Amino acid sequence: MNKVIIRFASTMYLLVFLALVLSSCGGEEDEGSGSNGLPEGASIEPITSTSDADFVVEGFVNVARNASNSTISGVITNQVVNGDSGTVTVNGTITRVDCSGSTYACTDYDGNVTYSFDNYRVSAKAPYLSYDVFVHGSVTYTWDRRNRYPGTSWDREGLSGSGLTIKMIPIETYVVGYEATNLQISITNSAGWLYLSNGTQFNVSL
């Protein structure tokens, strides 16, 4: 009788132990990531509003500025700049001129540069610390900046290109990113249009 009781108790102990092990193995989930491979609560959405469009256009501009930081003033011919992955080939002209007078300080900074992005990726740099930004295609970025004190200053920008791809991938929780292909951008004097592949267009500004 004692042997039966001991055997029954041992069996029950083993079953409870196995239940606890299986529960601990199957009951935990990774709270740091969502089912889509992005951080928890993050998503990648299409462009559906003017504010989305402005944000995406600024993405192109800031990636272009990032590439410009690796170039020098003057005439630029087929200069290749490496991203965190991919490359961009830079062609154009950048000038910096001291236009100061006897009673004022003045700096003139102008550019007309074409950036040919080849699967170019910039990982989480200011001002987009919450995103990895991926771009493909060619854009021409122009700027005319004058800083004068005292006096009148201005900052005029232009951006144009077609067949463009951008993907702004969230790397933080509860952040919305954007993805779009075959975009067209036409901006002069800091205002213009972003055209989506489906024919939708948004008024945008820089």
Contacts in CASP RR format, 6 or more apart in sequence:
PFRMAT RR
TARGET T0000
AUTHOR 0000-0000-0000
METHOD contacts of the structure
MODEL  1
MNKVIIRFASTMYLLVFLALVLSSCGGEEDEGSGSNGLPEGASIEPITST
SDADFVVEGFVNVARNASNSTISGVITNQVVNGDSGTVTVNGTITRVDCS
GSTYACTDYDGNVTYSFDNYRVSAKAPYLSYDVFVHGSVTYTWDRRNRYP
GTSWDREGLSGSGLTIKMIPIETYVVGYEATNLQISITNSAGWLYLSNGT
QFNVSL
31 40 0 8 1.000
32 39 0 8 1.000
32 40 0 8 1.000
32 173 0 8 1.000
33 39 0 8 1.000
33 40 0 8 1.000
34 40 0 8 1.000
34 41 0 8 1.000
34 42 0 8 1.000
36 43 0 8 1.000
36 44 0 8 1.000
38 44 0 8 1.000
38 169 0 8 1.000
38 170 0 8 1.000
39 170 0 8 1.000
39 171 0 8 1.000
39 172 0 8 1.000
39 173 0 8 1.000
39 174 0 8 1.000
39 175 0 8 1.000
40 173 0 8 1.000
40 174 0 8 1.000
41 173 0 8 1.000
41 174 0 8 1.000
42 170 0 8 1.000
42 172 0 8 1.000
42 173 0 8 1.000
42 174 0 8 1.000
42 175 0 8 1.000
42 176 0 8 1.000
42 177 0 8 1.000
43 170 0 8 1.000
43 176 0 8 1.000
43 177 0 8 1.000
44 167 0 8 1.000
44 168 0 8 1.000
44 169 0 8 1.000
44 170 0 8 1.000
44 176 0 8 1.000
44 177 0 8 1.000
44 178 0 8 1.000
44 179 0 8 1.000
45 52 0 8 1.000
45 176 0 8 1.000
45 177 0 8 1.000
45 178 0 8 1.000
45 179 0 8 1.000
46 178 0 8 1.000
46 179 0 8 1.000
46 180 0 8 1.000
47 53 0 8 1.000
47 56 0 8 1.000
47 178 0 8 1.000
47 180 0 8 1.000
47 194 0 8 1.000
47 196 0 8 1.000
47 202 0 8 1.000
49 202 0 8 1.000
50 202 0 8 1.000
50 203 0 8 1.000
50 204 0 8 1.000
52 178 0 8 1.000
52 202 0 8 1.000
53 194 0 8 1.000
53 202 0 8 1.000
53 204 0 8 1.000
54 202 0 8 1.000
54 204 0 8 1.000
54 205 0 8 1.000
55 168 0 8 1.000
55 178 0 8 1.000
56 166 0 8 1.000
56 168 0 8 1.000
56 178 0 8 1.000
56 180 0 8 1.000
56 183 0 8 1.000
56 194 0 8 1.000
57 159 0 8 1.000
57 185 0 8 1.000
57 187 0 8 1.000
57 194 0 8 1.000
57 204 0 8 1.000
57 206 0 8 1.000
58 206 0 8 1.000
59 128 0 8 1.000
59 133 0 8 1.000
59 135 0 8 1.000
59 166 0 8 1.000
59 168 0 8 1.000
60 135 0 8 1.000
60 139 0 8 1.000
60 159 0 8 1.000
60 164 0 8 1.000
60 166 0 8 1.000
60 185 0 8 1.000
61 141 0 8 1.000
61 157 0 8 1.000
61 159 0 8 1.000
61 206 0 8 1.000
62 127 0 8 1.000
62 128 0 8 1.000
62 133 0 8 1.000
63 115 0 8 1.000
63 117 0 8 1.000
63 120 0 8 1.000
63 122 0 8 1.000
63 133 0 8 1.000
63 135 0 8 1.000
64 113 0 8 1.000
64 115 0 8 1.000
64 139 0 8 1.000
64 141 0 8 1.000
66 122 0 8 1.000
66 125 0 8 1.000
67 81 0 8 1.000
67 88 0 8 1.000
67 90 0 8 1.000
67 115 0 8 1.000
67 120 0 8 1.000
68 90 0 8 1.000
68 94 0 8 1.000
68 113 0 8 1.000
70 81 0 8 1.000
71 79 0 8 1.000
71 81 0 8 1.000
71 90 0 8 1.000
71 94 0 8 1.000
71 113 0 8 1.000
72 94 0 8 1.000
73 94 0 8 1.000
73 95 0 8 1.000
73 96 0 8 1.000
74 93 0 8 1.000
74 94 0 8 1.000
74 95 0 8 1.000
75 92 0 8 1.000
75 93 0 8 1.000
76 90 0 8 1.000
76 91 0 8 1.000
76 92 0 8 1.000
76 93 0 8 1.000
76 94 0 8 1.000
76 113 0 8 1.000
77 91 0 8 1.000
77 92 0 8 1.000
78 89 0 8 1.000
78 90 0 8 1.000
78 91 0 8 1.000
79 89 0 8 1.000
79 90 0 8 1.000
79 91 0 8 1.000
80 87 0 8 1.000
80 88 0 8 1.000
80 89 0 8 1.000
80 90 0 8 1.000
81 87 0 8 1.000
81 88 0 8 1.000
81 89 0 8 1.000
81 90 0 8 1.000
83 120 0 8 1.000
83 121 0 8 1.000
83 122 0 8 1.000
84 121 0 8 1.000
84 122 0 8 1.000
84 123 0 8 1.000
84 132 0 8 1.000
85 119 0 8 1.000
85 120 0 8 1.000
85 121 0 8 1.000
86 118 0 8 1.000
86 119 0 8 1.000
86 120 0 8 1.000
86 121 0 8 1.000
87 117 0 8 1.000
87 118 0 8 1.000
87 119 0 8 1.000
87 120 0 8 1.000
88 115 0 8 1.000
88 116 0 8 1.000
88 117 0 8 1.000
88 118 0 8 1.000
88 120 0 8 1.000
89 115 0 8 1.000
89 116 0 8 1.000
89 118 0 8 1.000
90 113 0 8 1.000
90 114 0 8 1.000
90 115 0 8 1.000
90 116 0 8 1.000
91 113 0 8 1.000
91 114 0 8 1.000
91 116 0 8 1.000
92 111 0 8 1.000
92 112 0 8 1.000
92 113 0 8 1.000
92 114 0 8 1.000
93 111 0 8 1.000
93 112 0 8 1.000
93 113 0 8 1.000
94 110 0 8 1.000
94 111 0 8 1.000
94 113 0 8 1.000
95 108 0 8 1.000
95 109 0 8 1.000
95 110 0 8 1.000
95 111 0 8 1.000
96 107 0 8 1.000
96 108 0 8 1.000
96 109 0 8 1.000
97 107 0 8 1.000
97 108 0 8 1.000
97 109 0 8 1.000
97 110 0 8 1.000
98 106 0 8 1.000
98 107 0 8 1.000
98 108 0 8 1.000
99 106 0 8 1.000
99 107 0 8 1.000
99 108 0 8 1.000
99 146 0 8 1.000
99 148 0 8 1.000
100 106 0 8 1.000
100 107 0 8 1.000
104 148 0 8 1.000
104 149 0 8 1.000
104 150 0 8 1.000
104 151 0 8 1.000
105 148 0 8 1.000
105 149 0 8 1.000
106 146 0 8 1.000
106 147 0 8 1.000
106 148 0 8 1.000
106 149 0 8 1.000
107 146 0 8 1.000
107 147 0 8 1.000
107 148 0 8 1.000
108 145 0 8 1.000
108 146 0 8 1.000
109 143 0 8 1.000
109 145 0 8 1.000
109 146 0 8 1.000
109 147 0 8 1.000
110 143 0 8 1.000
110 144 0 8 1.000
110 145 0 8 1.000
111 141 0 8 1.000
111 142 0 8 1.000
111 143 0 8 1.000
111 144 0 8 1.000
112 140 0 8 1.000
112 142 0 8 1.000
113 140 0 8 1.000
113 141 0 8 1.000
113 142 0 8 1.000
114 138 0 8 1.000
114 139 0 8 1.000
114 140 0 8 1.000
114 141 0 8 1.000
115 138 0 8 1.000
115 139 0 8 1.000
115 140 0 8 1.000
115 141 0 8 1.000
116 137 0 8 1.000
116 138 0 8 1.000
117 135 0 8 1.000
117 136 0 8 1.000
117 137 0 8 1.000
117 138 0 8 1.000
117 139 0 8 1.000
118 136 0 8 1.000
118 137 0 8 1.000
119 134 0 8 1.000
119 136 0 8 1.000
120 134 0 8 1.000
120 135 0 8 1.000
120 136 0 8 1.000
121 132 0 8 1.000
121 133 0 8 1.000
121 134 0 8 1.000
121 135 0 8 1.000
122 132 0 8 1.000
122 133 0 8 1.000
123 132 0 8 1.000
124 130 0 8 1.000
124 131 0 8 1.000
124 132 0 8 1.000
124 171 0 8 1.000
128 168 0 8 1.000
130 170 0 8 1.000
130 171 0 8 1.000
130 172 0 8 1.000
130 175 0 8 1.000
131 168 0 8 1.000
131 169 0 8 1.000
131 170 0 8 1.000
131 171 0 8 1.000
131 175 0 8 1.000
131 177 0 8 1.000
132 168 0 8 1.000
132 169 0 8 1.000
132 171 0 8 1.000
133 166 0 8 1.000
133 167 0 8 1.000
133 168 0 8 1.000
133 169 0 8 1.000
134 165 0 8 1.000
134 166 0 8 1.000
134 167 0 8 1.000
134 168 0 8 1.000
134 169 0 8 1.000
135 164 0 8 1.000
135 165 0 8 1.000
135 166 0 8 1.000
135 167 0 8 1.000
136 164 0 8 1.000
136 165 0 8 1.000
136 166 0 8 1.000
137 161 0 8 1.000
137 163 0 8 1.000
137 164 0 8 1.000
137 165 0 8 1.000
138 161 0 8 1.000
138 164 0 8 1.000
139 159 0 8 1.000
139 160 0 8 1.000
139 161 0 8 1.000
139 164 0 8 1.000
139 185 0 8 1.000
140 159 0 8 1.000
140 160 0 8 1.000
140 161 0 8 1.000
141 157 0 8 1.000
141 158 0 8 1.000
141 159 0 8 1.000
142 157 0 8 1.000
142 158 0 8 1.000
142 159 0 8 1.000
143 155 0 8 1.000
143 156 0 8 1.000
143 157 0 8 1.000
143 158 0 8 1.000
144 154 0 8 1.000
144 155 0 8 1.000
144 156 0 8 1.000
144 157 0 8 1.000
145 154 0 8 1.000
145 155 0 8 1.000
145 156 0 8 1.000
146 152 0 8 1.000
146 153 0 8 1.000
146 154 0 8 1.000
146 155 0 8 1.000
147 153 0 8 1.000
155 190 0 8 1.000
156 189 0 8 1.000
156 190 0 8 1.000
157 187 0 8 1.000
157 189 0 8 1.000
157 190 0 8 1.000
157 206 0 8 1.000
158 187 0 8 1.000
158 188 0 8 1.000
158 189 0 8 1.000
158 190 0 8 1.000
158 206 0 8 1.000
159 185 0 8 1.000
159 187 0 8 1.000
159 206 0 8 1.000
160 185 0 8 1.000
160 186 0 8 1.000
160 187 0 8 1.000
161 184 0 8 1.000
161 185 0 8 1.000
161 186 0 8 1.000
162 183 0 8 1.000
162 184 0 8 1.000
162 185 0 8 1.000
163 181 0 8 1.000
163 182 0 8 1.000
163 183 0 8 1.000
163 184 0 8 1.000
164 181 0 8 1.000
164 182 0 8 1.000
164 183 0 8 1.000
164 184 0 8 1.000
164 185 0 8 1.000
165 180 0 8 1.000
165 181 0 8 1.000
165 182 0 8 1.000
165 183 0 8 1.000
166 178 0 8 1.000
166 179 0 8 1.000
166 180 0 8 1.000
166 183 0 8 1.000
167 178 0 8 1.000
167 179 0 8 1.000
168 177 0 8 1.000
168 178 0 8 1.000
168 179 0 8 1.000
169 177 0 8 1.000
170 176 0 8 1.000
170 177 0 8 1.000
180 196 0 8 1.000
180 197 0 8 1.000
181 197 0 8 1.000
182 197 0 8 1.000
183 194 0 8 1.000
183 195 0 8 1.000
183 196 0 8 1.000
183 197 0 8 1.000
184 194 0 8 1.000
184 195 0 8 1.000
185 193 0 8 1.000
185 194 0 8 1.000
185 195 0 8 1.000
185 204 0 8 1.000
186 192 0 8 1.000
186 193 0 8 1.000
186 195 0 8 1.000
187 193 0 8 1.000
187 204 0 8 1.000
187 205 0 8 1.000
187 206 0 8 1.000
190 205 0 8 1.000
190 206 0 8 1.000
191 203 0 8 1.000
191 204 0 8 1.000
191 205 0 8 1.000
191 206 0 8 1.000
192 203 0 8 1.000
192 204 0 8 1.000
192 205 0 8 1.000
193 201 0 8 1.000
193 202 0 8 1.000
193 203 0 8 1.000
193 204 0 8 1.000
194 201 0 8 1.000
194 202 0 8 1.000
194 204 0 8 1.000
195 201 0 8 1.000
196 202 0 8 1.000
END
